[in-house]
Amino acid sequence: MEGIWLGEVASEPLNPILIDVVPDSTLTLGWTAPLTDGCLTILSYTVSKDGVDHATDIDPSLTSYTDDITTDGSIGDLITYQIKALNHAGESIYSESLTIMVGLKPNQP
């Protein structure tokens, strides 16, 4: 059954951070849910990687995402992530950027 939705687009997710790195494997990003959901339920999150929507339909109960680390980057390359929220009124603006530099895995002692 279709209904009438009254509300507005949610505010952007906040505080994108790097939570964890598994060298040569994955990195995990985290964020804080939007301050306002626009009086409508958040339906999902989208993670953008270097300006392209990379992961969509992320469960709204989650505020983290694990991405595979690709080996095609060069030392010093920058990877930029942003997050946006979706509710019935549409997509929020993107969060502030989280920029990560590709580096070398430290030597073991």
CORDADA-V967974 format. One record per residue. N is the residue number from 0. RES is the residue in three letters. SS is DSSP state (@ for helix, = for strand, . for the rest). PHI is phi as a letter, one per 30 degrees, with the letter a starting at -180 (none if undefined). OMEGA is omega in whole degrees, 0 to 359 (none if undefined). Layout:
n-><N | N>
res-><RES | RES>
ss-><SS | SS>
phi-><PHI | PHI>
omega-><OMEGA | OMEGA>
This chain:
n-><0 | 1 | 2 | 3 | 4 | 5 | 6 | 7 | 8 | 9 | 10 | 11 | 12 | 13 | 14 | 15 | 16 | 17 | 18 | 19 | 20 | 21 | 22 | 23 | 24 | 25 | 26 | 27 | 28 | 29 | 30 | 31 | 32 | 33 | 34 | 35 | 36 | 37 | 38 | 39 | 40 | 41 | 42 | 43 | 44 | 45 | 46 | 47 | 48 | 49 | 50 | 51 | 52 | 53 | 54 | 55 | 56 | 57 | 58 | 59 | 60 | 61 | 62 | 63 | 64 | 65 | 66 | 67 | 68 | 69 | 70 | 71 | 72 | 73 | 74 | 75 | 76 | 77 | 78 | 79 | 80 | 81 | 82 | 83 | 84 | 85 | 86 | 87 | 88 | 89 | 90 | 91 | 92 | 93 | 94 | 95 | 96 | 97 | 98 | 99 | 100 | 101 | 102 | 103 | 104 | 105 | 106 | 107 | 108>
res-><MET | GLU | GLY | ILE | TRP | LEU | GLY | GLU | VAL | ALA | SER | GLU | PRO | LEU | ASN | PRO | ILE | LEU | ILE | ASP | VAL | VAL | PRO | ASP | SER | THR | LEU | THR | LEU | GLY | TRP | THR | ALA | PRO | LEU | THR | ASP | GLY | CYS | LEU | THR | ILE | LEU | SER | TYR | THR | VAL | SER | LYS | ASP | GLY | VAL | ASP | HIS | ALA | THR | ASP | ILE | ASP | PRO | SER | LEU | THR | SER | TYR | THR | ASP | ASP | ILE | THR | THR | ASP | GLY | SER | ILE | GLY | ASP | LEU | ILE | THR | TYR | GLN | ILE | LYS | ALA | LEU | ASN | HIS | ALA | GLY | GLU | SER | ILE | TYR | SER | GLU | SER | LEU | THR | ILE | MET | VAL | GLY | LEU | LYS | PRO | ASN | GLN | PRO>
ss-><. | . | . | . | . | . | . | . | . | . | . | . | . | = | = | = | = | = | = | = | = | = | . | . | . | = | = | = | = | = | = | = | . | . | . | . | . | . | . | . | . | . | . | = | = | = | = | = | = | . | . | = | = | = | = | = | = | = | = | . | . | . | . | = | = | = | = | = | . | . | . | . | . | . | . | . | . | = | = | = | = | = | = | = | = | = | = | . | . | = | = | . | . | . | . | . | . | = | = | = | = | . | . | . | . | . | . | . | .>
phi-><none | d | b | c | c | c | l | b | d | d | d | d | d | c | h | d | b | c | c | a | b | c | e | i | b | b | b | c | c | b | a | c | e | e | d | b | c | i | i | b | d | d | c | a | c | b | c | c | b | h | i | b | e | c | b | c | h | d | e | d | d | c | b | a | b | c | c | d | d | c | c | d | d | c | e | j | d | c | c | c | c | b | b | b | c | b | b | d | d | k | c | d | d | d | d | d | d | c | c | c | c | d | b | d | d | d | d | d | d>
omega-><178 | 179 | 176 | 180 | 177 | 181 | 180 | 178 | 178 | 171 | 183 | 171 | 187 | 168 | 176 | 182 | 173 | 184 | 187 | 174 | 170 | 186 | 180 | 184 | 186 | 167 | 181 | 178 | 174 | 178 | 176 | 179 | 179 | 178 | 177 | 177 | 180 | 184 | 176 | 181 | 172 | 182 | 181 | 173 | 173 | 175 | 176 | 177 | 182 | 174 | 180 | 176 | 189 | 180 | 182 | 178 | 175 | 182 | 183 | 177 | 180 | 172 | 174 | 180 | 177 | 182 | 174 | 175 | 179 | 182 | 181 | 179 | 177 | 178 | 181 | 176 | 178 | 175 | 183 | 178 | 171 | 182 | 172 | 180 | 178 | 169 | 183 | 179 | 179 | 183 | 174 | 169 | 178 | 173 | 170 | 184 | 168 | 182 | 183 | 178 | 177 | 182 | 178 | 174 | 181 | 174 | 178 | 181 | none>
